[in-house]
Amino acid sequence: MRWTLKSKPEKEKVQKLQNELQVDALIATLLVQRGVETYDQAKSFFRPSLTDLHDPFLMKDMDKAVVRIEEAILKGENILVFGDYDVDGTTAVSLVSSYLKSYYPNVATYIPDRYDEGYGISYTGIDFAEDNEFSLIIALDCGIKSIDHIAYANAKNIDFIICDHHRPGDELPNAVAILDPKRDDCSYPYDELCGCGIGFKLIQALASKRGQMLEDLIHYLDLVATAIAADIVPITGENRILAKYGLEVINSNPRPGIKALIQNVNKKSLTITDVVFIIAPRINAAGRIKHGNEAVALLTEYDLDQAEQFASEIEQHNSDRKGLDKQITVEALAQIEDNNEKENFTTVIYQENWHKGVIGIVASRLTETYYRPTIVFTKSGDKLAASARSVKDFDVYNAIEACSMHLEQFGGHKYAAGMTLKEENYEAFKAAFEKEVRNTISSELLIPEIEIDAEINLSDISPKLIRVLNQFEPFGPENMTPVFMTKNIKDTGYPKLLGKEEEHLKLFVKQENSEGFGAIAFFMGNKLNQISNQKPFDAVYCIDENEFKGTVTVQLRIKDLKN
């Protein structure tokens, strides 16, 4: 791994903030690195407030969306809330449908089948709307590129409101309203909302017209925080506010569905990371293994007993998903070995019987192993479908777009995308993608990087520092858990190997005359010799707090070490 120490911010900015906040230089440095340079910005960072949320009507077409929904309610029209089958889509559908149902009964939900319909708006879904006399569809977390689908719906006199956060193409669909801050003609102040976040802005706008206050919507924020965590969007601006208040709901009074998912988790309070690894995979498992409808049923259920039943079924789906994920990853790694393509700049593999629901997870696993842009294909009907994952700082969406002449459909983000193609175009796409990445990626991006916020001594770690760092939460993209480097430390002589296969390393480290700290190095059991016999080493780590039997201790979570 390459260690990259972030460049120090301008001294004047750090000094100014240090004086304004009366904090030490390390805290001021960490804040300036995160774009916090003034007292007011620091106040917003440390004390996110719902009053700092933007007026939803600043979003292009929000007025049109609200007028059309109000008109539908006035006329007694049937409204279909449509969304993708992943966490962002199912939470968004649960959010908007449950809000509308709180005062209007003619509302139903629709999640496309991952296998029969694929990603995004489907003709099957539009036909369902026509057959069941829905004249308005609110599409969440999808639709920005569905030009033909919207035209198909218009021909059937079905109106669409699109709430999406993906990048638009050159042409926009002919919908009644398109809420997407990434539109070139949208001047909304914050463009990093997830699909559920856009859904929240819609209900915020509807609520304001009905005389409701933001406080009346707080109980919906457990859904928004879950989507923010799962969709890996920046924890800045509005996302930081929504995530903070949403986490408070999750930890104090979550909806029965989320309560049922987390009631066996032995933690006093969940962080964004916990949401990513505990709640999100379970919600996702419904759409991966069975159907996204099950996730919506769980998240909109108000009876706890029924929610627990739904959660039990989803727990089984998640267990099945883990088994498939493990099996396919093993097969994929074997295929890469057999193909002898280790010198490639990309990993592109295909097997027709791989489960479509887990190829995204497998792509992530392969990216972790070989650290290069990765696409995993499987058979889906008469086409091939794929999930792509990228490495840090490389835009895989742009690379796929450059090869789009071989594709039927594609969409996504900088770091994750999906696509379909005809089987006869697979080899041509694979070659084109390898060529495009080879020509555009710098070789250093193919080496995993640890970004280090600051070099410190162990003596700098104090209760006060930890107290302030805790207030940096919630952590996530663009506000990651601070990473520190300390040079020339030693284990005190009794390191332990932990885990079934002795894959983890437990240490107790000191530096010169500093206080000692417990440390854990996951999956670094093979580095035991590097630190044994009190050999000095450098370490990169995060500072954690461990609670055991009521006692809180500081522990360094080592990310890498070297002599």
TAZI-V591934 format. One record per helix or strand of 2 or more residues. SS is the DSSP state (h for helix, s for strand). FROM is the first residue (numbers start at 1). LEN is the number of residues. If there is no record, write none. Layout:
((SS & FROM & LEN) (SS & FROM & LEN))
This chain:
((s & 2 & 4) (h & 11 & 11) (h & 25 & 9) (h & 39 & 8) (h & 50 & 3) (h & 56 & 3) (h & 62 & 14) (s & 78 & 6) (h & 87 & 15) (s & 107 & 5) (h & 123 & 9) (s & 134 & 7) (h & 147 & 9) (s & 159 & 5) (s & 177 & 3) (h & 195 & 15) (h & 214 & 17) (h & 237 & 16) (h & 256 & 7) (h & 272 & 18) (h & 293 & 7) (h & 304 & 36) (s & 346 & 5) (h & 356 & 15) (s & 373 & 8) (s & 383 & 7) (h & 396 & 7) (h & 404 & 3) (s & 409 & 4) (s & 416 & 6) (h & 423 & 18) (h & 443 & 4) (s & 449 & 4) (s & 454 & 2) (h & 458 & 3) (h & 463 & 8) (s & 484 & 8) (s & 496 & 3) (s & 504 & 7) (s & 517 & 5) (h & 525 & 10) (s & 537 & 12) (s & 551 & 12))
